[in-house]
């Protein structure tokens, strides 16, 4: 399943890299792309959208 989320709190590539690492820690088989300019996170995973949102929010980010 492909999930795309708006994450307006992504401010830098470091922030994007940390978020990618956290998602891949919990979902190692997922494909994660973070676009800092558009402030989007696209994840190809078997996990639910809600669990991905919770993971992102647990890192201090907001999800729209």
C-alpha positions as CSV (number, residue, x, y, z in Angstrom):
1,X,0.0,0.0,0.0
2,X,1.3,3.5,-0.9
3,X,0.6,6.2,1.6
4,X,1.4,9.9,1.1
5,X,1.1,12.3,4.0
6,X,1.7,16.1,4.4
7,X,4.1,16.7,7.2
8,X,4.5,20.5,7.5
9,X,7.0,20.3,10.3
10,X,9.8,18.8,8.2
11,X,12.3,21.6,8.1
12,X,15.6,20.1,6.8
13,X,17.2,17.1,5.2
14,X,18.5,16.0,8.6
15,X,14.9,16.0,9.9
16,X,13.9,14.0,6.8
17,X,16.7,11.5,7.3
18,X,15.9,11.0,10.9
19,X,12.2,10.4,10.1
20,X,13.1,7.9,7.3
21,X,15.4,6.0,9.7
22,X,12.6,5.8,12.4
23,X,10.0,4.5,9.9
24,X,12.4,1.9,8.5
25,X,13.3,0.8,12.1
26,X,9.7,-0.1,12.7
27,X,8.8,-1.1,9.1
28,X,12.1,-2.5,7.6
29,X,10.6,-3.6,4.4
30,X,9.0,-0.3,3.6
31,X,10.1,2.2,0.9
32,X,10.2,5.7,2.3
33,X,10.6,9.0,0.4
34,X,10.6,12.3,2.1
35,X,10.4,15.5,0.1
36,X,11.6,18.4,2.2
37,X,10.5,21.1,-0.2
38,X,7.0,19.8,-0.6
39,X,6.9,18.6,3.0
40,X,5.5,15.2,2.1
41,X,6.3,11.7,3.2
42,X,5.5,8.8,0.8
43,X,5.7,5.3,2.2
44,X,5.2,2.0,0.4
45,X,4.3,-0.4,3.2
46,X,2.0,-3.1,4.6
47,X,1.4,-1.0,7.7
48,X,-1.8,1.0,8.2
49,X,-1.9,4.7,7.5
50,X,-2.8,5.3,11.2
51,X,0.2,3.4,12.5
52,X,2.5,5.4,10.1
53,X,0.9,8.7,11.3
54,X,1.5,7.7,14.9
55,X,5.1,6.9,14.2
56,X,5.6,10.3,12.5
57,X,3.9,12.1,15.4
58,X,5.9,10.2,18.0
59,X,9.0,11.9,16.4
60,X,7.5,15.4,17.2
61,X,6.1,16.1,13.7
62,X,2.6,17.1,12.8
63,X,0.6,15.2,10.1
64,X,-2.1,16.8,8.1
